[in-house]
Amino acid sequence: MGCEELPLVGIVAGHQRRARLLPGLSSRQREVAELVAGGLSDPQIASKLFISPRTVRAHVAGVLRQLEATSRVEIACAVVLAQIGGLLG
């Protein structure tokens, strides 16, 4: 393995770690995370779930905190890996 490959290995490992944390989220947080992974904005998620955009922001913040993620993209990567790995029922 060349040195240029090491950063990618670390990135993938981080996403896999976050994917393993997804089942520990509340059902609403998982639902919001899956909608984030689908590319929906906060207002779109709010409309779909019949909650306020402010509540969506709070759920997204909670997901980011619990997954130790820094962006919606990291949430999306974790969700996809969890789905592929069968971690989300």
N, C-alpha and C positions, 0 to 999 in steps of 0.2 A: 504494500500500500504506500503510495507516494504521499509526500507532505501536503500536496494540494488537495488530497481527498479527506484529510483529517477534519477540517471545519465542517464538511458535509455530514460526516459521521456524527459529530456532536449535535448538529442541528436535528438530524433524524432522531437521535436518541432523546433529545428534549421533547420532540413531538410525541414520541412513543410513551414517554413518562407522563406527559399530559393526558394522552389517550387513556392510560390506565387509571387516571384520577377521575375521569368522566362519570363512571358509575357511582361515585360518591356524592355527586351533585343531587340536589332535590329534583323531583320530576319536572318542575317548572323550569329550573335552571337548565336541565338537559334539553327541554323543549326549545328554550330560547337559544341555546348553543347550536342546536340543529338548524334553526331558522337563520342564525348568523352564518352558519356554514353554507346555507343555501343562497347567501348573498343579499338577504333582506335587510333593509334599513330599520332603524328603531321605530319610525312611524309605521312602516309596513308590518313589523312584528306586532306592534301595539294593536293595529287594526285586526290582524289575523287572530290574536289571542283575546281580544276584547278587554285590553288593559291600557293604561295610559303610557305614553312614551316615557314619562318620568319613571314609571315602574319598570319598563323595559331597560332603561339605563341602569337602574339599580340592580336588576338581574345580571346584565352584562358585566357590570363592575364586580359583582359577586363571583361570576364565572371566571373572569380574569384573575381575580385574587386567589380563588381556590385552585386554579390550574397553574398558578404562577406564570401566567401568560402576559404578554405586553401589548397584544394587538388582536383584532378580530381575525386576522389571517392565522394566527397561532391557534385560536379556537377552532377555526375551520379545519386546519390540518389535523388537530387532535380528534375532531369528530370523524373525519374521513378514516383515519387510522383505526379508531375504535369500531367503526362500522365494518371495516374490512376484517378486523380481528375478532369480530363477534362479541365485542364488549358491551354493545348497546342492544338490548332485546327488542 
